[in-house]
C-alpha cells in the first residue's frame, strides 16, 4: 500500500493507524532516510537534505518483497511499480493545508511551493504516470471524519484483497 501526497495532508497519521488496524508494517521513507543517512546532498533553497533514491530502494527491497508494507512518502515516481498493489493519494483543501504547514514552520518558497503542488495535483498526476490508473485513488483528508472514512475504506480494500489473493 502506498500513500503519497503533499506534506501536511495526513499521510503519517493515516499510515500509522492503518498499520495498527491491519497488522501491516509501516515505513516512513523520510524517517528511514534520516536513520540511515540515505542522502546525496543538501538543498539550500528548500533547507532540506536530498534523498538518495537508489539507496532507499536498496534499503527497502527485502521488506517490500515480503509484502504487507504501508509506505509513506510525498513522492512516488522512483519506486518500482511491482512494489504496490494500491496507491492512495491524500488531498487536502488549500486553506487547511496552509495552516498545517505553517504550524510545522514552513515559510516562504517552501510553503508556497507545497501549496502550489497541491493546487496543481502534482503528486496525483505523478502517481497516475508511475502506476496503472486503476490502482491509484484520491482520498480527501481535511477532517477527522475524512480520516475515519479513509481508514474504513482502505481496511475494506485490504480485506477484499486478502480474500482474492489467499
Buried (B, 14 or more C-beta within 10 A) or exposed (E): BBBBBBBBBBBBBBBBBBBEEBEBEBBBBBEBBEEEEBBEEEEEEBEEBEBBBEBBBEBBEEBBEEEEBBBBBBBBEEBEEEBBBBBBBBBBEEEBBBEBBEEEEBEEEBBEBBBEBBEEBBBBEBBBEBBEEEBBBBBBBBEEEBBEBBBEEBEEBBEEEEEEEE
